[in-house]
Amino acid sequence: MNEERHEITLLVNGLPNTVVVPARRLLSDALRHDLGLTGTHVGCEHGVCGTCTVLFDGQPVRSCLMFAVTAAGHEITTVEGLTEPDGTLSPVQQSFIDCHALQCGFCTPGFLCTITAFLDEHPDPTDAEILAGVSGNLCRCTGYQNIRSAVRRAADLRSDRARRVTT
Amino acid sequence: MTSLFGARVPRKEDPQLVTGKGTYVDDFGPDALGVAFVRSTYAHAEVLDIDVGEALEVDGIVAVYTYEDLPERIGAALPVLVPHPGLTEPRTGYPLAKGIVRYSGEPIAMVVATDRYVAEDAAERISVSYQPLPPVVGLENAAAAERLVYPDVPGNLAAHMVQDVGHARQAIDAAPHRLQFRLAIERSAPVPLEGRGVYACWDARDGSMRVCSSTQLPVSLRNAIASRLDLPLKKVEVIAPDIGGGFGMKLNHPWPEEVLLPWAARLIGKPLKWVDDRREGFIASSSERAQIHDVDVGFDDQGHILGLSVRFLHESGAYTPYGIIVPIITMSQLPGPYRIPNYRVEFDCLYTNTVMVTPYRGAGRPQGAFAMERTIDRIAEFLGLDRAEVRAVNFVQPADMPYDTGLIFQDGRPAIYDSGDFPSSLKLVTEAIGWRDFPARKEQAAKEGRRLGIGIACYVEGTGVGPYEGGHVEIEPSGRVLVSTGLSAQGQGHQTMLAQIVADELDVPICDIEVTTGDTRRFGYAVGTFASRTAVMSGSAVALAARKVRAKALRIAGDALEADPRDLEIEAGVVRVKGSPEAFIPLKTVATLSNPLRYAFDEAAKAATQFTRPGSFDEPPVREGEEPGLEATDYYSPVRCTFANGIHAVVVETDTRTAEVRILNYAVSCDCGTMINPMIIEGQIHGGVAQGVAGALYERLAYDEDGQLQNASFMDFLMPYATEVPEHIEIRHLETPSPLNPLGVKGAGEAGVIPAVAAIAAAIEDAEGYRIDHMPVSPSELFHLRSSQEARQ
């Protein structure tokens, strides 16, 4: 069985990457194994746990439920792309450290991507919005209390940084 | 310098993990060959034939193996890791099934191909013919023994064990009051988000094997692989890299895949990798919890327990690789914080045709706490007394410590509580939850048409079991402080916790400390990560090693500064003569001086060469009894384990229409001895409570009558999201230091999960007014319970 392979260009974290993949290659596997971006983790391969979440044109998607060929030409951001170009941690990354919102770290990249997109839409979220925002991702270690605190803190850090840029 | 011990130090692990630079097993070997397994589709069957013909035609196939293809040493039955005289009928599986399969999910064939996709294509084309055999499913069926898992194990009875303290039967018979009842808890599962995975790489040039595995015991796994492959220990390296949670599931070893991949990697001469998928994580790993308890208790008018007899059934699944550790823990931890003068406990450990049972966070304690705490609740109800007061009258008192329970614990040693103050712990948690004012709150809610209930449950947890753990500490001439211990970490913050200890012992900045866990190249003697033991065991070992390094540093600095070591102090990585601020030497220079050199390979090394540092001509450059290098190894091996304790209290609301259970308040008092990092301890409690809530309300392994797991996916196994877990947990710390180890610590990894099911069951019972004696209880089950209660009235 010789599979047909497709040459595609994936725009990941601002950089174009050309890969040759079979049509059935999952985006999560292409990111991890073809591009070496192993920060994106795979937790269930059926779209429930949210661990593999990446940003697809700014929107969170389950990369285990998308074929790599589908993603050709779209802008993809992975956890590696959340950090500022100068190496500064993003507000969400920093707040996860500050609030002890991670333990084993396996689900963390999915949460970080999800919350990054969430804060773009809800820069000053209510508690109910935060709960809704994080309730599509599974974490087995933390009990979620500190993740919810981290979202609040990330919103504050974000507005602090924005204020600093404008003043 | 400010002490870091006890401080909320941010984790050293986190910067890597939040930037995607963590390294888990599946991040190794991007070019490794992919492996997939054909697993039994029957819970109990004879394998008649395995046809691999079609699989071998798949483009990209490398090899297919069945039991027949394995050399004797590789194919042999997997070990009974924890033998015990009470385990009279131990049974384990084979790396690939030999003739009979005993659970749905048991590996039958292994496929190696160019990548995982192709390996799965080929695995699909392997056809297995079975002769189905009648499966044994469920504890009651196992006990009835109309069907057998093993023809030569009558009654499906793997083990029967009894422990007696005093004379429970006579005491119960003589007691003023007596109650008898049955309680049950179902199977749940650890479900770490990263499942199991193995990467094996053979180096034919030097005959060495490197294995990365998502394991809680890399050193013991290394020993097992070396034994199976008949390799020298030093030729096998096992690395437990970043691990995406364990919760006990990664404690068993070697798993079939941990034997087969190294063997096949050597045979094929290429690196191999297998990482489970979520379905395999459910059907081909291990799980725990199913027990049925028959309780018989005698007590007096004040609620003092005079005699307690518990007989329970414990489900072991198809195999007993981990022995009978779980039911032994249940039997020996069931009495919790209570003085029970006459206690008899016995269990039957029964085989079923389901995935095997090994410890899951809490490891038999949640079941024990459920039995004990529900017993206290029944006594209180019978006597019309306050549930907290009945607990208080039965408590072992602080003055009784150390308290010998008279029982033998899971390590084969006496269960002697080393420390604890249960009355204070009760006071803390009842205040935190608002116990005293709750009746008024409940009444007020009832006026509004709402049903509220409160529950409370205590536990004592044997932690930090032996036999030992080791630590190595080395100060490099660069100033880096390298720390290692052999056990691995699964997210508990071990690097941070150990760095805090070493920072304090050596008075060096924590940023200079690098900690390595779970790498046999760095530390080859270890037991492993389980039983909330790392802080106690590795923490103590690393502290002892650091003390040796400190003493050596002061000896060398004393020579250099021409001062008595007793007059020296270390501050922020610099050794000084007390009271003479001008006389100092940085620790990194001490490290350089600790290693007499011939060659000046860099600027710093010049200080230690023979002409710059001649010393006395009458003494050798390395003095007798000394060794080059500013490093030390030490071990901690306790006479017996520590006992942590705590109490949970919870307020729930049960929906009057849907019977949905909502947790309104959750409070925890936790005594894990001296705290190293309260932030990490609270994180452990948060996660443990979440797993407790899951086990109380959502999670169960739903086997059908054929032994097929009906909910082997995240679509069907209801692991809680943020929406199911209390938004806030009120935590109260109590520190009664353990006298057994140099740090006074007792361990906190499992504290959050142990009494949660008992406390939630009690709260639901209080809200609803009828018995909750079977957990978990889902909203629909509660709805039906309520309907049948209403019909009865």
Interface residues (C-beta under 8 A of the other chain):
Chain A: M1 N2 P22 R24 R25 R32 H33 G36 L37 T38 G39 T40 H41 V42 G43 C44 E45 H46 V48 C49 T51 T78 V79 E80 L82 T83 L89 Q93 F96 I97 D98 H100 L102 Q103 C104 G105 F106 C107 T108 P109 L112 D127 L131 V134 S135 G136 N137 L138 C139 R140 C141 T142 G143 Y144 Q145 N146 I147 R148
Chain B: P10 R11 E13 D14 P15 Q16 L17 V18 T19 G20 K21 G22 T23 Y24 D26 D27 P30 V58 D59 Y117 D121 V191 P192 L193 E194 D242 I243 G244 G245 F247 D277 R278 Q490 G491 Q492 G493 M679 I680 E682 G683 H686 G687 G688 V689 A690 Q691 S713 F714 M715 M719 Y721 A722 T723 V725 P726 E727 H728 I729 G752
